[in-house]
Amino acid sequence: MNPHKAGGGANAEDLITECARCDETVKHLTGVQMTKGQVWDRVKELPVQGKRHVLAWMKADLRPLSPAEKVWGMYRQLPAAVREELEGDLVSVLKS
């Protein structure tokens, strides 16, 4: 791990620890650390309600997850074969 490649330091706040499974799903998101300006550009593109949501999350220092998002996180932690099985179960439930 080289935190300096992303413009960070070796400080605890610059480091993120992820297991191999979690890292695999977000690898495309963690290649380069975004700058304040890059994030601000995206904030400005949000509709007013989106800006309000982000501000509330900033003030609370967390983003509450919906029940569906929590289930998605649990699902993504399962092995691939089990995920396929669970997907099939859900398809069956929705068809009935």
Backbone hydrogen bonds in HBPLUS format (Angstrom, degrees):
<---DONOR---> <-ACCEPTOR-->    atom                        ^
c    i                          cat <-CA-CA->   ^        H-A-AA   ^      H-
h    n   atom  resd res      DA  || num        DHA   H-A  angle D-A-AA Bond
n    s   type  num  typ     dist DA aas  dist angle  dist       angle   num
A0005-LYS N   A0002-ASN O   3.18 MM   3  5.80 153.5  2.25 116.1 122.3     1
A0006-ALA N   A0003-PRO O   3.29 MM   3  5.77 145.3  2.42 108.0 115.8     2
A0008-GLY N   A0003-PRO O   3.08 MM   5  5.24 143.2  2.22 154.2 144.5     3
A0007-GLY N   A0004-HIS O   3.07 MM   3  4.97 162.1  2.10 106.3 108.9     4
A0014-ASP N   A0011-ASN O   2.97 MM   3  5.40 153.2  2.05 112.3 120.9     5
A0015-LEU N   A0012-ALA O   3.23 MM   3  5.42 162.9  2.26 108.8 114.0     6
A0023-ASP N   A0019-CYS O   2.93 MM   4  6.09 167.4  1.95 160.9 165.1     7
A0024-GLU N   A0020-ALA O   3.04 MM   4  6.07 148.1  2.14 141.3 148.7     8
A0026-VAL N   A0023-ASP O   3.21 MM   3  5.35 140.3  2.37 100.8 111.6     9
A0027-LYS N   A0023-ASP O   2.87 MM   4  5.53 107.7  2.40 149.3 163.7    10
A0029-LEU N   A0026-VAL O   2.72 MM   3  5.18 149.3  1.81 115.9 126.5    11
A0030-THR N   A0027-LYS O   3.32 MM   3  5.40 146.0  2.44 100.4 109.2    12
A0039-VAL N   A0035-THR O   3.08 MM   4  6.39 162.0  2.12 153.7 158.1    13
A0040-TRP N   A0036-LYS O   2.80 MM   4  5.99 162.9  1.83 153.9 159.6    14
A0041-ASP N   A0037-GLY O   2.91 MM   4  6.08 153.9  1.98 145.2 151.6    15
A0042-ARG N   A0038-GLN O   3.34 MM   4  6.62 150.2  2.44 138.3 144.9    16
A0042-ARG N   A0039-VAL O   3.03 MM   3  5.21 120.0  2.40  99.5 114.2    17
A0043-VAL N   A0039-VAL O   2.90 MM   4  6.26 151.2  1.98 150.4 159.7    18
A0044-LYS N   A0040-TRP O   2.90 MM   4  6.13 163.1  1.93 157.0 160.1    19
A0045-GLU N   A0042-ARG O   3.20 MM   3  5.14 129.9  2.47  93.4 106.2    20
A0046-LEU N   A0043-VAL O   3.08 MM   3  5.45 151.7  2.16 110.1 118.5    21
A0050-GLY N   A0047-PRO O   2.96 MM   3  5.24 117.6  2.36 105.6 121.2    22
A0051-LYS N   A0047-PRO O   2.99 MM   4  6.38 155.2  2.06 156.4 164.4    23
A0052-ARG N   A0048-VAL O   2.94 MM   4  6.28 152.2  2.02 150.1 158.1    24
A0053-HIS N   A0049-GLN O   2.96 MM   4  6.27 154.9  2.02 147.8 154.3    25
A0054-VAL N   A0050-GLY O   2.98 MM   4  6.26 168.6  1.99 153.7 155.9    26
A0055-LEU N   A0051-LYS O   2.93 MM   4  6.11 161.1  1.96 149.0 154.4    27
A0056-ALA N   A0052-ARG O   2.96 MM   4  6.15 158.4  2.00 148.0 153.7    28
A0057-TRP N   A0053-HIS O   2.94 MM   4  6.26 157.8  1.99 153.8 160.2    29
A0058-MET N   A0054-VAL O   2.84 MM   4  6.10 153.3  1.91 149.2 157.3    30
A0059-LYS N   A0055-LEU O   2.91 MM   4  6.16 164.8  1.93 153.7 156.9    31
A0060-ALA N   A0056-ALA O   2.96 MM   4  6.12 155.3  2.02 146.4 153.3    32
A0061-ASP N   A0057-TRP O   2.74 MM   4  5.58 121.3  2.08 136.1 151.6    33
A0062-LEU N   A0057-TRP O   3.14 MM   5  5.20 139.6  2.31 139.3 146.7    34
A0061-ASP N   A0058-MET O   3.16 MM   3  4.85 134.9  2.37  90.7 103.6    35
A0070-LYS N   A0066-SER O   3.00 MM   4  6.33 154.0  2.07 155.4 162.9    36
A0071-VAL N   A0067-PRO O   3.01 MM   4  6.29 160.0  2.05 149.9 154.8    37
A0072-TRP N   A0068-ALA O   2.92 MM   4  6.16 155.9  1.98 146.0 153.1    38
A0073-GLY N   A0069-GLU O   3.02 MM   4  6.28 155.7  2.08 145.0 150.4    39
A0074-MET N   A0070-LYS O   3.07 MM   4  6.40 155.0  2.13 147.7 154.4    40
A0075-TYR N   A0071-VAL O   2.79 MM   4  6.01 163.2  1.82 156.5 161.7    41
A0076-ARG N   A0072-TRP O   2.92 MM   4  6.13 159.1  1.96 152.8 157.4    42
A0077-GLN N   A0074-MET O   3.11 MM   3  5.35 144.5  2.24 103.0 113.4    43
A0078-LEU N   A0075-TYR O   3.04 MM   3  5.48 161.2  2.08 114.0 120.0    44
A0082-VAL N   A0079-PRO O   3.04 MM   3  5.41 120.4  2.41 107.9 122.3    45
A0083-ARG N   A0079-PRO O   2.94 MM   4  6.24 154.0  2.00 154.7 163.2    46
A0084-GLU N   A0080-ALA O   2.97 MM   4  6.25 157.6  2.02 154.0 158.8    47
A0085-GLU N   A0081-ALA O   3.15 MM   4  6.38 156.0  2.21 140.6 146.8    48
A0086-LEU N   A0082-VAL O   2.90 MM   4  6.13 162.1  1.94 151.8 156.5    49
A0087-GLU N   A0083-ARG O   2.86 MM   4  6.05 154.3  1.92 149.6 156.9    50
A0088-GLY N   A0084-GLU O   3.03 MM   4  6.28 157.3  2.08 147.0 152.5    51
A0089-ASP N   A0085-GLU O   2.97 MM   4  6.31 153.2  2.05 147.1 154.9    52
A0090-LEU N   A0086-LEU O   2.95 MM   4  6.23 157.3  2.01 149.6 155.1    53
A0091-VAL N   A0087-GLU O   2.92 MM   4  6.20 156.0  1.98 150.4 157.1    54
A0092-SER N   A0088-GLY O   2.98 MM   4  6.22 160.8  2.02 149.0 153.8    55
A0093-VAL N   A0089-ASP O   3.00 MM   4  6.28 155.8  2.06 148.0 154.5    56
A0094-LEU N   A0090-LEU O   2.99 MM   4  6.19 159.3  2.03 150.0 155.1    57
A0095-LYS N   A0091-VAL O   3.02 MM   4  6.21 138.8  2.19 145.3 156.3    58
A0096-SER N   A0092-SER O   3.22 MM   4  6.38 137.5  2.41 142.6 152.2    59
